[in-house]
């Protein structure tokens, strides 16, 4: 059972700690979990739109009758190859990149931003991705290849996992390039599973990838604004840090005023 303590520290910080028996603070010095950040990720640059917009544009080619015929041929060939086999692994793998966004720093890798900033980025990115995905689904009303409904375009699973992959790449990829490669490889596997399971056309997952990447970038672009908004809302600067001990994993929250 966790014991929640509220203490006022000597350096004018209110520290809310979730502790267990023999718990210790990870990276105790100044509670930092990040590497120096030059804030380039939070600066909007037009060239950052090239990848997501291009992917969405390619996915939109599926509305052209001649391209749609090719897409149907791809679906038919996949169904002939897979037979009656299906998998549900994509329902779970879509969240692995999200967990990695936090978990990699817990494992000892240096992140660009602290936990509060990453939480703000993740929340904003998620809202942006959900709004863009659901808005497009209702706007275009494309029937799924299995005929279940008319919410096929773009792929929500693919948008979700690619959002996480881009978050991981932006947070860790500069320092650890292979981490970004791994995240995008996983995201591509999830997209392939959506086609394999006959839940989406191949153009749906291509467009979904673009939506997810754009959602992640929006989260970082808006970080300076969401950070100021949170400060105005709470009146404090906040920092979240992990704590571990014997059979204990918890989070601490530091509010500075």
ABEGO torsion letter per residue (X at the ends): XBBBBBBBBAAGBBBBBBBBBGBBBBGABGGBABBBBAGAAABBBAAAAAAAAAAAAAAAAAABAAAAAAAAAAAAAAAAAAEABBBAAAAAAAAAAAAAAAAAAAAGBBBABBAAAAAAAAAAAAAAAAAAAAAAAAAAGBBBAAGABAAAOBBAAAAAAAAAAAAAAAAAAAABAAAAAAAAAAAAAAAAAAAAAGABBAAAAAAAAAAAAAAAAAAAAAAAAAAAAAAAAAGBBBBBBBBBBBGBBBBBBBBBX
